[in-house]
Amino acid sequence: MMPPTRLAGTLIPAMAFLSCLRPESWDPCVEVVPNITYQCMDLNLHKIPDNIPSSTKDLDMSFNPLRNLGSHSFSKFPELQVLDLSRCEIQIIEDDAYQGLNHLSILILTGNPIQRLFPGAFSGLSSLQTLVVVETNIASLEDFPIGHLKTLKELNVAHNLIHSFKLPEYLSNMPNLEYLDLSNNKIQNIYHKDLQVLHQKPLLNLSLDLSLNPLDFIQPGAFKEIKLHELILRSNFNSTDVMKASIQGLAGLQIHQLVLGEFKNERNLERFDKSILEGLCNLIIEKFRIAYFDKFSEDATDSFNCLANVSTISLVHLYFNGLKQLPKNLGWQRLELVNCEFEQFPTWKLDSLKELVFSANEVGNTFTQVKLESLEFLDLSRNDFSFKSCCSERDLGTTRLKHLDLSFNNIITMSSNFLGLEQLEYLDFQHSSLKQVSEFSVFLPLKNLRYLDISYTHTQVAFHGIFNGLISLQILKMAGNSFQDNFLPNIFMELTNLTILDLSDCQLEQVSQVAFNSLPKLQLLNMSHNHLLSLDTLPYEPLHSLQTLDCSFNRIVASKEQELRHFPSNLSSLNLTRNDFACVCEHQSFLQWVKDQRQLLVEVEQMVCAKPLDMQGMPMLNFRNATCQVRKTIITVSVFTVLLVSLVVVLVYKFYFHLMLLAGCKKYSRGESTYDAFVIYSSQDEDWVRNELVKNLEEGVPPFQLCLHYRDFIPGVAIAANIIQEGFHKSRKVIVVVSQHFIQSRWCIFEYEIAQTWQFLSSRAGIIFIVLQKLEKSLLRQQVELYRLLNRNTYLEWEDSVLGRHIFWRRLRKALLDGKPRSPEGMADAEGS
């Protein structure tokens, strides 16, 4: 263990060195897009880190204590287009702080307690289009040094300390200015002189947001003959009288869209009085929007008299209980009713209305038939409606309908096939529950339909002609539904103009090989979030125009090499992320294909292995083919080794006794034999062996010593060991007594086979065959080797006659004397006998 003094001597310099490191000297920022986009938010930085490249175009430095911006603070980054300096505690911005940023288009300074802006603080920003200076303590627009920013389109100075609405003269030098946000300031009064610059040089596309300013007074005529694109006045007035007087002060204004009302959480006026809108008769308005009044007068019918010539009316979060009719001769062409409350579905008579948006309202769950003969656009989404009969001219009261949105409703029963609605081009049922849609060709008359969405409509596709008639369809979305047996058949026969098809989340397991044969113009196909097990590319081969294919979030394990050849040639984007890829050598060709197709595959770095467990989560690109070669070699060697060992074991097992015999031959090869012969016989023939063979050979002259198992085998030793060690190893010869019993005995045959091996190993002609009785050749042939030996070699045949016995014993003794050490006495006795 290191001594404490030495440890301290090592750590103190290291800690001193680390304390000198500032965050900007290392790599703290997040590289979102290499060399282009960097996020350095809330890292306690005092300047831009040195490692940020000069090619950066988008830089987020928000929530860092930069405090003061000196001259040329960002000159090292001439390519910057977006710069976010929100809440950086900036107090001072010196001249030329942004000098060199000729390409900067968006500058965000939100939440900085700016105390001093030098006259040239924003010089050099020749391409700036958006400047956000929210919550920066600005008290006046006239003192704000931005008059030279001729390219500016949007200026946001909301949540500041501005008291005067006086628009500075320099606005006349900003011909491109489209949006000026002055909301949530301290403006109370608006005078004619405040708008002098707009009287002198109108900005026709300018939108003004004055919301959340405590307006008390608008001088009559202040806006006379001024043209604006949009004026927003929300939560500005503390009483109905002030609001009424201020609206009258807008007299003479020509405006594309006027927005009045409250904010959801900023309510000054709870009740809407019908007299409030009387002043609008003196304005020229194209679009009008009013929002968030909880109580709308029951007798407010006349409130809309001054809006008779408006083309678009938008009513948001209003309560219309009691408003049963509208003034006659209204020229409205588009009416939007969103998040409003009604006693029942309004049946207002609006002959000129072409577009109706009735969305997310509280009106019960029953749709009332309407009669709007000029209607071309109808949005009834998010109302929780139920339709007992859909859809026909009788239900919707028009034959001109081109756009119909019934999404996010309740049950819709498709009992008619759009009779009278043949002009439909857009049809949306998503997240409504469709009934009977797959029972007949419900869309057959819609030959002009270009867009159809039946996603998540609880539809089970069983009828193959469900889309018959849709010859002009270009976009079909049917995600979140199901198919019979989770199999996608060819239900797109007539959709030859289809360019986009969404089949995601349909529980699909298989795709018919001809499913897409009729879609030559298809460019985008979404097959994600299904249960596909293989990337079978054959169904996609006819899609000659296909550019994007999404098969992410499936259960794809791999794809066969031959299947990968059928991708359409125009395919430029293939998403296979979030699948169950098996990174095993069996799929080596597919894994190599993934590496080769990096340009084609979307987020190929996110494609990870799911199997085997030791590779789970590993990027597929990290799989090495060399591993497979090593594994193949290991497997080959292992298999060979196992086979070799198995073979050796089998051979050892089969020839165990032969090996014992071999070992014994080496051990006893030089020693003298104890026995003249080892007798192999069947226990059934033991009487003949004892009474004839033993008596004549052991009691004869010369005497021969025989090895007999019942007498000479050592007790307690295995029979096989006795046979080899006592029988063969200690005997000069082997006598085989062949009989019918011998041939049928497994032990006898075993002993005979060992005898053959013994004869071979000892290089002796030491086996003497004695055939006790005539044997049937059919029985003898069962032991092929014995049959051959008896045919090739001389054997003794026992004959129970005087002459036969004499010849038998003489020949047997002669065979036994061969190789026996001779003594003179024995020889003389033998010759005498």
N, C-alpha and C positions, 0 to 999 in steps of 0.2 A: 504493500500500500504506500502511495506517495506521501511523504511527510507534509504536515500542514503548511510549513513555511514555504516549501517548494510549490505546493498547490496554489497558495495565495500569490506567489510570484508569477505564476502562469496565468491565473484568472484575471488579475487586476489590469494588466496591459490589454488583454482581450476585451474586457468590459469597457475600458477607456476607448478602444478603437470602435466598438459597436455604438457607443454613445455619440460618437462623432458622425455616424452615418445618418443622413437625412433621408426621408422616404423617397424624395425625388431622385436620389442617387442609385436606387435599385429598381426593381421592376414591379411596382405595386398595381399598375393599371390592368384592366381587363381588355384583352385584345378581341374585340367582337368580330371585326373583319380585318384580316392581316393587312397592315400598312394603310388602312383606310379609316376604320372606326375604333375609337378607344374610349373606355369608360373609366374615369378616375374619380368617381364620386365618393365624397366623405372619407378621404385618406389623410387628412391633416397635412395637405401639401401647401407649400408657400409659393411654389411656381410650377410650371409644367415640367414633368420629369424629363431628364436628358435623353432617355431612351425612346421617347416618342418620335417616330420618323417624320421627316419634313413632308412626306407625301400624304399625311393625314388629312382627311376631308371632314370628318365628324368627330368632335371632341367634347366630352362631357366632364367639366371640371367643377361641377356643382358641389356645395357643402364643403369647401376647402377654405381656409383662412388666407385668401390672397391679399385682402385689405386694400392695397393701393396698386393701381395699374399705371406704370410709368410709360414713357415714350417707347414705341416699338416693342411692346411686351410680347407680341405674337409674330414678329417678323420672320422667325425661323420656320413658320408654317404657312407658306404662301398659297397652298392648295386648299386651305380651310374653307368649308362651305357652311358648316353648322357649328356654332360655339355656344355652349351652355355654361353660364357663370352664375347660376342661381345660388343665392344665399352664401356668397363667398366673403361676406363682411366687408365688401368694397365700399370705401368712403370717398376716395378721390380717384378720378380718372383724368390723367394728364393729357396734354396735346399729343396727337399722333399715337395714342395708345394702340390703335388698331391699324396703324399704317402698314401697308404691304398686303393686307387681306383683300385683294381685288376680287376674289371669287366668293367671299363670304355673303351668303344670302339670308341666313337666320342668326340673329344674336339675341340671347336670352339673359336678362339681368335681374330677374325676379328676386325680390326679398333682400336687396342690398341697401344698407342705410347710407345712401349717397349724400354727402355733405357738400361736395364741390365738383362741378363739371367744368373743365377748362373749355374755352371757346372751340378748340380744335379736337375735342375729345373723340368725336366720331369721324374725323377726317380719314380719308383713304378707303372708305367703304363704298366703292363705286358700284357694287352690284347688290347692295343690301336690299332685301325685299320685305323682311319681317323683323320688327324690333319690338321686344317685349320688355317693358320696364315697370312691371307691376310691383306695388309695395316698395317704392324707392324714394319716398319723401318728396316727390315732385310737387311743387306748389303752383306752377304756371307753365302753360305750353309755350308762351311767348319767349320765356328765358331758356327754353330747351334747345340746345345747339345742334339741330338736325336739319336746318333749312337747305343744306346742300345735297341731301339724300334724294335725288331726283328719281331713283328707281324704286323707292319705298312703296309697297302695296298695303302693308298692314302695320298699324301702330297701336300697341296696347299699353295704355297708361292707367289701367284700372287700379282701384284700391290705393289711391294716392291722396294728396291734400289740395287738389285743385278746387278753387272756389269759383273761378270765373269761367264761363263757357266761351269766352272770346277766342275765336279760332285765329291763330297767327297768320300773318301775311305770307309766310313762307309756304303755306299749303298750296298757294298758286303755282309754286315751282315743283309740285309733286303731282304731275298729271296722271300717274298710275295709281295713286292712293285709292284703295277700295274699301278699307275697313279702319275705322277709328273707334277704339273702345275707351270710353270715358266713364264706364260704370263704377259705382261705389266710390265716388268722390264726394265733394262737399258743395256741388253746384246747386243753387237755390233759385236763381233767376236767369232767364234767357231774354236778351234784348236784341233789337233789330241790328244794332251796331256789332254785336258779337258774331253775326253771320255775314258781315260786310264782304269778306273774301269770297264767299260763295255767291253773293250777288254779282260781284265783279267778274269772277271766272268760275263758272259752275263746274263741279265734279260730278258728272252724271252717274257714275258707278259707285259713288261713296255710300257706305253704310255706317250709320251712327248708332252706337249703343250708349244710352244715357240711363240705363237701369240702375236702381238703388241710389240715385241721387235724390236728396230731399227737395224736390221741386215745389216751389210755392207760386211761381208766376212765369208765364210765357207771354211776352208782349204781343198783342194782336198785330198781325202783319209781319212779324219777325221772319216767318218762313215763306212769305208771299213770293210766288214765282220761282221759288227754289225747287230744283229737281234732285231727288235722292233715290238711291236704290233701295235702302231700307232704313227705318227708324224704329228703335226698340225702346219702349217706355214701360218698364215693369217694376212694380213696387216703388213707385216714385211719389205717390200722393197719399197724404194722411187723412183726406176726407173726399167725399163724393163731389162736393162743390169745387174743391181745388182741381180735381181731375177734370170736371166738366169745363171749368174756365180755361184750363191749360189746353185741352183739346180744341176749344174754340180759338185759342191763340195760334193754332197750326194752320189757320185758314190760308188758302192760296198755295199750299204745298202740293207738289206733284210727286208721287212716290210709287215705287214698284210694290213694296210690301211694308205695311204698318203693323207693328206688334204691340199690343196693349195687354195689361193684366197684372197678375201678381206672380211671385215665385212660391213654390210649395211650402218652403220654410220661412218665407219673408212676407207675411200677410199684413197689409195695412188696411185694406178694405175687404170685408167679408161678403157684403151684399152688393150685387150688381143692380144699379138703378137704370131703368130704361132711358132716362134723359141724358145719361153720360155720353151716348154716341150721337147725340143730335148735332154736335159740332162737326161731325165728319161729312156733313152735306157740303161743306165748303172746301173739301179736299178732293183731289183726283187720285184715286187709289186703284191699283190693279189687284193686289192681294192683301187680305186682311186676316189677322190672327189675334185671338184673344184667349187668355189662359187663366185658370185658377180663380174662379169666383164660385164660392160654395152655394150661394143662393141667387138664383136667377129669377127675376120677377115673373109672376104668372101671367101678367098682362104685358109681357115684353114683346109682343108681336110687332109693334111699331118700331122697336129698337133698330130693326134692320132696314128701315125705309131709306136711310142715307147710304146704305150699302147695296142698293139695287143694281148698280152698274159694275160692281166689283166682279172680277172673273173667278177669283178663288177665295173661299171663306174657310178658315180653319178654327174650330172651336175645341179647346182642349181643357179637360177637367172642369166642366161646368155641370150644373144641376138644372135640368130642364123639366122638372115635374110641373105639369100644367101647361106647358107650351105645346099646344096641339096643332097650331097652324102658323104659317108665315105669310107675310104680305104677298099680294098677287103681283105678277109681272116682274119677278126678280130675274135678273139676267145672269145668275150664277152658272158657271160652267163646271166648277169643281167645288165640292163640299167635303170637308174633313171633320168628322166627329170622333174624337179620340179621348178615351178615359172619361167619358161623360156618363151621367145617370139619367135614365128615362123611366117613366112609368110603363111604357110599352114602346115597341118599335115605331119610330115616327113614320107617318104616312103623308108627309108634306108633299104638296103638289109643286113640282119644280120642272116645268116643261123644257127649259133650256139646259138642264143639268146633263153633262156628259160623263162626269167622273164623280163617284161617291166612295168615300173612305169612311167606313163605320167600323172602328176597330177598338177592341179592349174596353167596351162599354158595359155598364150594368143595366140590363134591360130584360131580365128573365132569360129563359133558354129556348124560346120559341120565335122563329123567324116569321114575320108577317109578309104576305105577298105584297109586292109594291108594283106600281105602274109608272115607270119612268122611261118613256118611249125613246128618248134621245140618248139614253145611257149607253156608254161604250166601255167604261172602266168601273168595276165594282169590287171593292175590298171589304169583305165581311169577316176578316180574321179576328181571332182571339176574343170571341164573344160568348163561347160556350153554347152556341146554338145547336139545336137538333133539327135535322131536315128529314121529314117523313117521306118526302118525295123530291128527288133531285135528278136531273136538273132540266128544265125546259123553259120555253118562253112564258108559259103560264105562271111559273114560280117567280120569275124575275121581271116580268112585265116589259121586256124589250127584245127586239130581234137584232139590235146593232152591237150587242156586247162582244168585245174583243179581249177583255181582260177580266178574269174572275178569280178571286182569292177567297177560298173558304177554309184556309188553314187554321189550325189550333182551335177547332170547335169540337163539338160532341159527336154524336152518331149521325152519319149522313147515309141515308138509304138510297142507293142508285136504282131507282125504279123506272127511269126513262132515259133514253140515250140522246139527250141534248137536242130535242126537237125544237127548231126555231132558233137555235144558238150556233148555227153552222159557221158563223164568222169568227168564233173564238180563236184567238192566237196564243193566249196565255191562260193556263189553268193550274191552280195550286190547291191541293188537298192535304198537305203535309200535317202530320200530328192530329188529324181528325180520324175518327173511326169509320171506315167505309164498309158498307154492307152491300152484298150482291154484286160487287164490282168484277168478280171473277167468274160470274155465271153466264155472261153473254158478252157480245162485242159492244160494250157500253159506249165506246168512243167512236164507233163506226162513222157517224156523220161529220166528225171534226177533221175535215180534210185540209183545213187551213191552220190547224194547231201547230205551233212551233215550240212551245214550252209546256211540259207536264211534270208535276211533282206530286207523287203519291207516297212519299217517304213516311215511314212510321204510321201507317194507316191500318195496321193489323190485317193486312191483306195476305192471304195464302193463295199463291198463283197455282191454279190447277188447270184452268182453261187456256189452251195454247193460242187461242184467237183473241186474247184480251186486248191487244193493241191493234187489231185490224182496223183499217181505215185511216190511220195516222200517217199518211204518205208525206206530209210536209214537216213532221216532227224533227226538231234539231236537238233538243235537250230533254232527256228523260231521267228523272230522279226517282228511284224507288228503294232507297235504303231502308233498313230496319223492318223489312217484310220477310216472308218465308216462301219456300217452294216445296212442292210435294217431294218427299223423300230426300230433301236437301239437295236436289239435283236441278241444275239449270238447263232446261231444254231450249230449243229454238223457238222463242216466242216473239222474235223481232223480224218476222218475214217481210213485212211491208214498210219497215222503218229505214228505207234506203238513204234518207237524207240526214240521219242521226249523226251528230258530231260529238255529243257529250252524253255519257251513260254512267249513272251511279248505281252500283249494285252492292254497296258496302253494308255490312252488318245484316246479312240475309241468311246466316247460318249455312251457307253453301259448302258442301263437301266435294262435289264433283261438278264438272262443266261438260256439257255435250260437245263432241268434236265439231259439230256443225252449228253451235249456238250463235256464232257471230258471222255466219256466212253471208248474211244479207246486209252487212254494215260497211260498205266500202269507203264511206266518208267519215267514219268514226275517228276522232282525234284524241279524245280523253276517255279512259275507262277506269273506274274506281272499283276495285275488287277487295278493298281492305276490310278488316274486322270480320272475316269469314272463317271457315274451318278447313280451308284447303290444305292438303297434306303434301302436295307435290306441285312444283312449278311446271305443269304440263303446258307447253307453249303451242301445241298443235291447234287449239281452238282460236288462237290469236293470229295465226298465219294469214287468214283472208283479210285482215284489217290493214290494208295497204297504206292508209292515211294516218294510222295510229302514231301519236307522238308521245303521249303520257300514259303510263300504266302503273297503277298503285295496287300492290299486293301486300301491303304492310299489315301487321297485326293478324296474321294467319297462323297456321301450324306447319308451315313448309319446313321440311327436314333437309331436302336437297332436290336436285333435278338430274335426270340422266343426261349423259353427254349428247345423245342424239336428239333429245328434246330441246336443247338450247339452240339448235340450228334454225328454229322456225319463227324467231322473232321477226316482226315486220321491219323492213329496212329503214323506215322513217322514224323509228322509235328513238327518242332523244332523252327520255326520263323514265326510269324504272325504279320504283320504291319497293324494297324488300325488307325494310327494317321491322323489328319486333316479330320475328318468326322463331321457330324452334329448330334452328340449324344444328345439324350433327357434324362436328368437326372431327371426322374419323377418316381413315385412309380409304375406306370403301367409297367415299364421295370426293376423292382427291381431284378428279377432273372438274367437278363443280366448284370446289374451293379455288382452284387455279383460274377458273372462268371468272369468279368474283374479282380476283386480283387484276385480271386482264381488262375488265369492263368498268374501271373506276369512273370513267367519264360518263358512262351511261347510268350508273347506279346513284340514287339519291342518298345522301348522308351515309356513304359506304363505311365511314369510320364508326357509325352507330350499329352496324351489323355485327352482332356478337354470337358466340357459340352458346347453345343451350345444353348440348351433350358433347362429350361425356362430362361427368361431374367435375373432374379435375381441370377442365377447360371452360367451365361455365362462366360467362361474362367476359371471356377473352375476345377481343376483336378478331374477326375472321381473317383480316389482313395479316395477322401475326402468325397464322398457321404456316408451318414450314413443311414443304413437300419432302425435304431430306429426311424428316422424321419418319415418313412412311417407308423410305428405303431402308433405314436402320431397323425399323420394326419388322419389315419383311425378312431381312437377313436374320434378325433374332428369332423370328417365328420359324423360319426355315431350319436354322440350326437346332432350335428347340425341338421341332417336330422330328428331325432326323435323329437327334439324341434320344428322344423318347422311344422312337421306333427301334433304334439300335439296342437300347437297354431292354426294351420289351422282348426283342428277338433273343438277346442273350439269356434273359430270364426264362423264356420258353424253352430254349435249347438246353439250358442248365437243368430245368425242371424235367425235361423229357429224357435227357441223357445223363442225369445225375449219377445213376449207378454205373454207367459206362465210364464216367470220369473217375468215380471211386476205383473202378477196376484199373484204369490207366495209372492212377497214383499208386495203387498196390503193385502193379507190374514193375514200376520203377523201384519200389521198395524191396520186393522179393525176387527181383530178377537174378541176383547172384547167389541166393540162398538155396539150400537143398530142400526138395519137396518132402512134406510129411506123409502125403498120401500118394498112392500110385494113380488113383482115379477118384474123381468126384462123380457120384451117381445122381443123375436127374431122372426122376420117375414120378408117376402119379401115385398118390396114396392108395388108389384102387388096385395098384399092381404091387403093393408092398409085400404080399405073401410070396410072390415069385422072386422078388429081390432077396428076401431073407432066406428062403428055403433053397433057392437055386444059385443065385448070383453070389451071395455072401459065402455060403457054405463051400462052393466049388473054388472060389478065388482066394479067400482068406485061409481056408483049411487045406488047400492044394499045395502042390510042390511045383515051382517055388511059390511061397505065399505072397499075395498082393494085399496091400493095406488100402481099404476103400474108405471114402468119406461119405458118411450117411447122415442125413439131417436129424433123424430121430435119436441118433446116438452121439454124433460128434459136434453138433452145434452147441455153442456156449449159451447157457441159460441167461436171460436178462438182456441179451443183445438182439437188436432188430433182426428179423428174418433175412431181410435183404442184405444187411451187413454181414451176417453169418454166411450167406450164400457166397458173397464175394471174398470175404477175408478167410474163412475157413474152407470153403469149397474150392474156389478157383485159384486163389493165390497160393495155397499149400498143396495143390495137386498137380501131377504131371499130365494127366489125361482127364478127359471128361467122357463119361459113358451116358448116353442118352437112350433111355428105354422108351421107345415109341410104341404107343398103343392108342386105341380109340379113346381111352380115358385121358391119355396124355394130350391128345389134340384138343380136347374139350376143356382142359384145365388152363386158366389164365396164369397161374403161378408157374406151371410147367413151361408154357410158351415164353414167359418172362425169363426164366432160367435159361432156356434155349437161346434167346436173343443175346443175353449176357455172355453165354458160351461162345457165340459167334464172334462177339467183340473180343473176348479173351483170346480166342484163336488168332485173330488178326493182330492183336497187340503183342502176343508172345511169339509170333512167327512160327508156330508149331502146327503140324497136322495132328492135333491132339483130341479130336472129337470122334468117338466111336459110336455109331448108331446101331442099336439093337431093335429090330422090329419083332414084337412079341407075337403078333397075329396078322393075318391078312387084313389090310385096310381098304375100305372102299375109296376108290379114287376121288369120288365127289366130295367125301369128307376130308381127304388129304389135301385137295385143292384149296380148301378154305385157308390153309397156311401155305401161301404161294412159295415163300422162300424155302420152307422145309421140303416141299414137294420137289422143287428144283434141285436141292442138295441131294436128296435121295435118288434122283434120276442121274445126277452127275457123279456121285461118289459110291464106293463099295460099302455096303452095310451088312451086318450080320442078321440072319433071320432065324429065329428060334423054331426048332422042330422037336417035338416031343416023341422022338424015336431013338433007339440005341445008336444007330449009325449017325443020325442027325445030331444028337447030343455030343457024340465024340468029336465030330468035325467042328461043331460050334465052339466047344471049350478050347480045342486046339487053336483055332483061329483067333479067339479072343485073347488067350494067353500070349500068343505071338505078338498081337497088337500092343498088349500092355508091356511086353518086354522091350519094345522099341524105345530106346532112350533111357532105359533103367540101368543104373550102375550095376555091373555084373560082378558076382563073386564066384570063385571056382566051384564051390559046393552047389551053389544055386544053379550054375550052368549044367553041371553034371546031372543034378536031380531033374532039371528040366528036360534034358535030352533023354534021360531014362524013362521019364513018364511019357 
